[in-house]
Amino acid sequence: MSPSTLAQLATGATLLACVLAVAGVHAYASGRARRAALVDRLAHTGPPPATGRGHRFAALDRRLRRTRFGRWLERRLAATGLGVTPGEFFAAMLAAVAALWLIGQAALAPFFGPLAGLLGVGAALQFLNWQRQRRIERFIGQLPELARILANATHAGLALRTAIGMAAEELEAPAGEELAKVADQLAVGQSLEDALGELADRLPSRELVVLVTTLVLSNRAGGQVVSALRNLTETLEERKETRREIRTQLSQVTMTSYAVPVLGVGALFLMNGVKDGALDRMTGSPVGQACVLVAFVMYAVGFVLIRRLSRIDV
């Protein structure tokens, strides 16, 4: 490899090491802060002190919230349950894009720097979608227990609003957190239909829509809430087992969809390793750059098609 390429590779590795060092220091500091807060709560007999995590990049966060992208990002982060502000996520995404840009430019060719940066943006947004879907799946797994708690509470003579508050205290996250939001909305006078409708919008799924529809119709028409919830509990248990079996059957297809783009990127490193400077010469002409872009588009289309063909709605 030429001295300039080695220098660029060293610069990219140094930047990546700095990013990892900053992330490690932040994780260590936040861990110490949480431990100190826990010690304070255990040491005091009175109410716990009002301690909270200080948000970084406050100025960037305020500017982002004024834009349409910032508001969309805030809603998406709220659905993931990460507890990260839009400014913090945007700053982390910019750092990842810069690191991938330098690494792609140094390890492959200057043409691949912007492509690696775009890959970083796509990976960050895909991470948000993955976290959101993961939270939805966890919530769906808790729906049978939620329906069982609501059925037992209403059978004991409690109102549906009180039953929702009780379920929020007994269930773990994410169901407990989402039901706590519903209980808070009901406490300030919002209708049950609107509060449950917002819950279904935050975590969209067929199972949750069925549960929300059952609760709203039973509350509006005065029907038998207990019998409806108990029948729904059995149905949700069966759907839960069916979804688990489908995920097991499609696990190989899912891995194949991720292996396709990985093989494409690995082929680039293999070509550059077999003959040094091959990617520089290939991307030095417009024809070579166009071929690389077409190849990346085809890999992306293959990834999307495999994911779509393996998607089974239950």
Secondary structure, DSSP 4 states (H G I P E B T S, - for coil): --HHHHHHHHHHHHHHHHHHHHHHHHHHHHHHHHHHHHHHHHH-SSSPP---PPPS-HHHHHHHHTSHHHHHHHHHHHHHT----HHHHHHHHHHHHHHHHHHHHHHT-TTHHHHHHHHHHHHHHHHHHHHHHHHHHHHHHHHHHHHHHHHHHHHTT--HHHHHHHHHHHSPTTHHHHHHHHHHHHHTT--HHHHHHHHHHHS--HHHHHHHHHHHHHHHHT--HHHHHHHHHHHHHHHHHHHHHHHHHTHHHHHHHHHHHHHHHHHHHHHHHHSTTHHHHHTTSHHHHHHHHHHHHHHHHHHHHHHHHT----
